[in-house]
Amino acid sequence: MKFYSPLTADFFPNEPDWENEFYNEYEGCPLDGHDLLQYADAVDEAVKKDIADFNGDLMQYYHEDDSVRSKVVSAVPSVEICGNKLCGCLTVELKEPLLDDEQTVLCNYISGQYSDGWGEGFEQRDIRVDDGMLAVHFWQEDGFKMTLSFEKIPKPEKNFLRPKMQLIGQDGNIFAIMGRASRLLKSSGQGDKAKEMRDRVMSCDSYQKALSIVSEYVETELSPSPTPKRDRGDAR
């Protein structure tokens, strides 16, 4: 049995963009689960290393003598790509199925572990990545929810101004490219377009198609040039 929950992070780049309105010298730049896809391996490794110190089972800190205690064998946190974003994942081993109210009790307990227990300690452990440092949050003050599945994100309209982004000479990893494009869109007030772009990239089946999709949302060397208007005198 698995429960998924949102992941967010504070990102501190090696080379801060001081003109980025989302960047704060002390709090970094906020990232969501879509942004964290490019850092999935680093976050996964950090979680595994952290929970190895206590065998990963959060239920060892559960002290209630109730039906949840008798049914749940273990509850181990990890991260997993789900719904085109990197999410917190809690793998629960059971002796027998949990009733709805027992699931609620378990989720409330894990929420406490994410906010004030294990998760509070984990978010203070800096995760080094190629272009900076991450502080990853398993719990959020607004919007935290544990669920067995994620809803699909609707696609908004496509009429918008594209910020410019260079591909040549930059990291060619598609997750790195997608992350850069996402941050550009967000900094230009187009967070909804960033999510739409990531959904489309994650569902395509080739690297070249992924680059083409990114180039629809930000202007790159691959973006098609605007078609010049024909002068009416040229019509035949």
C-alpha positions in Angstrom: 0.0 0.0 0.0 1.4 3.4 -1.0 0.5 6.9 0.0 1.7 9.8 -2.1 2.1 13.4 -1.0 3.6 16.6 -2.5 7.3 17.4 -2.5 8.6 21.0 -2.5 12.1 22.4 -2.1 14.1 25.6 -1.7 16.8 25.8 -4.3 20.0 27.8 -3.8 21.8 28.0 -7.2 25.5 28.3 -7.5 25.0 31.4 -9.7 21.9 33.2 -8.4 19.8 35.3 -10.8 19.3 38.4 -8.7 16.7 39.7 -11.2 14.5 36.6 -10.6 11.6 37.8 -8.5 11.2 34.3 -7.1 14.7 34.2 -5.7 15.4 35.1 -2.1 18.9 35.2 -0.7 17.9 33.5 2.5 15.1 31.2 1.3 16.3 30.4 -2.2 14.0 29.7 -5.1 10.9 27.7 -4.5 10.5 24.4 -6.5 7.6 22.1 -6.8 7.4 18.4 -7.7 7.6 19.1 -11.4 10.8 21.1 -11.0 12.3 18.4 -8.8 12.1 15.8 -11.6 15.6 16.9 -12.8 17.0 16.2 -9.3 15.1 12.9 -8.8 18.2 10.7 -8.4 19.9 13.1 -6.0 16.8 13.4 -3.8 16.2 9.6 -3.9 19.8 9.0 -2.8 19.5 11.5 0.0 16.3 10.0 1.4 17.7 6.4 1.3 20.9 7.5 3.0 19.0 9.4 5.7 16.5 6.6 6.6 19.3 4.0 6.7 20.2 5.4 10.1 16.9 4.1 11.6 16.0 1.3 9.2 13.5 3.6 7.5 10.4 2.6 9.5 8.5 5.5 10.9 6.1 3.2 12.8 8.8 2.5 15.4 7.9 6.0 16.8 4.1 5.2 16.9 3.3 4.5 20.5 -0.5 4.2 20.5 -1.8 0.7 21.4 -4.6 0.6 18.9 -5.8 -1.2 15.7 -3.4 0.8 13.5 -0.5 -0.4 15.6 -1.7 -4.0 15.3 -2.3 -3.8 11.5 0.7 -1.8 10.2 4.0 -3.6 10.0 6.1 -0.8 8.7 5.8 2.6 7.0 8.9 3.7 5.0 9.3 7.1 3.3 10.8 7.5 -0.1 10.4 9.5 -3.3 8.7 8.4 -6.5 7.7 9.9 -9.9 4.0 10.0 -10.0 1.6 12.1 -12.1 4.6 13.6 -14.0 6.2 15.0 -10.8 8.5 13.8 -8.0 6.4 13.0 -4.9 6.8 11.8 -1.4 5.9 8.1 -1.3 5.1 6.2 1.9 5.2 2.4 1.5 3.0 0.7 4.1 3.3 -3.0 4.8 0.1 -4.4 6.4 -1.0 -7.5 8.3 -4.6 -6.7 7.2 -6.4 -3.9 5.4 -7.0 -0.6 7.1 -10.5 0.8 7.5 -11.1 4.4 6.4 -10.8 5.9 9.9 -7.6 3.9 10.5 -6.1 5.3 7.3 -7.0 8.8 8.6 -5.2 8.0 11.9 -2.1 6.8 10.0 -2.0 9.7 7.6 -2.3 12.2 10.5 0.5 10.5 12.3 2.7 10.5 9.2 1.9 14.2 8.6 3.3 14.8 12.1 6.4 12.9 11.3 6.9 14.8 8.1 6.3 18.2 9.7 7.8 17.9 13.2 9.6 14.5 13.2 11.7 12.8 10.6 10.8 15.3 7.8 11.8 18.3 9.9 15.3 16.9 10.3 15.5 15.8 6.6 14.7 19.3 5.2 17.7 20.7 7.1 20.1 18.3 5.4 21.4 20.1 2.3 21.3 18.0 -0.9 24.2 19.0 -3.3 23.3 19.0 -7.0 25.3 20.1 -10.0 23.9 23.6 -10.2 23.4 24.3 -6.5 21.9 23.1 -3.2 18.4 21.7 -2.3 16.4 21.7 0.9 13.6 19.3 0.3 10.2 19.4 2.2 8.0 16.4 2.7 5.5 18.6 4.4 3.9 21.9 3.4 1.9 24.3 5.5 -0.5 24.9 2.6 -1.8 22.1 0.4 -0.3 19.0 2.2 -2.3 15.9 1.5 -1.7 12.2 1.5 -3.5 10.3 -1.2 -3.4 7.0 -3.0 -3.4 8.7 -6.4 -3.0 12.1 -8.0 -5.6 13.9 -10.2 -4.7 14.8 -13.8 -3.8 18.5 -14.4 -6.0 20.2 -17.0 -4.3 22.0 -19.9 -4.8 25.7 -20.1 -4.8 27.8 -23.4 -1.6 28.1 -25.4 -1.6 31.8 -26.4 1.3 33.3 -24.5 4.7 35.2 -24.9 7.7 32.9 -24.9 10.8 33.7 -22.9 14.1 33.1 -24.6 16.4 30.1 -23.6 19.6 28.9 -25.1 20.2 25.2 -25.7 23.6 25.2 -27.4 26.4 24.9 -24.9 24.1 24.0 -22.0 23.3 20.7 -20.2 21.6 18.5 -22.7 19.8 16.3 -20.1 16.1 16.6 -20.9 15.2 17.0 -17.2 17.8 19.8 -16.8 16.4 21.5 -20.0 12.8 21.1 -18.7 13.8 22.5 -15.3 15.4 25.6 -16.8 12.4 26.2 -19.1 10.0 25.7 -16.2 11.9 28.3 -14.1 11.9 30.8 -17.0 8.1 30.4 -17.4 7.4 30.8 -13.7 9.6 33.9 -13.5 7.6 35.4 -16.3 4.3 34.7 -14.5 3.4 31.6 -16.5 3.4 28.8 -13.9 0.4 27.2 -15.6 2.3 26.9 -18.9 5.2 25.4 -17.0 3.0 22.6 -15.7 1.5 22.0 -19.1 4.9 21.8 -20.8 6.2 19.3 -18.2 3.1 17.1 -18.6 3.6 17.0 -22.4 7.3 16.3 -22.2 6.9 13.5 -19.7 4.3 11.8 -21.9 6.3 12.0 -25.2 8.3 9.0 -26.5 11.6 10.6 -27.8 14.2 13.1 -26.9 13.7 15.1 -30.1 10.0 15.4 -29.5 10.7 16.5 -26.0 13.0 19.3 -27.2 10.4 20.4 -29.7 7.7 20.6 -27.0 10.0 22.7 -24.8 10.7 25.0 -27.8 6.9 25.6 -28.1 6.9 27.2 -24.6 10.3 29.0 -24.5 12.1 30.4 -27.5 15.1 28.3 -28.4 17.3 27.6 -31.4 14.7 25.0 -32.4 11.7 27.2 -32.2 10.1 27.9 -35.6 10.6 31.4 -36.9 7.4 33.4 -37.3 5.9 33.1 -40.7 6.2 36.5 -42.5 2.9 38.0 -43.6 2.5 38.0 -47.4 1.9 41.3 -49.0 -1.4 41.5 -50.7 0.3 42.5 -53.9 2.1 39.2 -54.0 -1.1 37.2 -54.1 -1.8 35.4 -57.4 
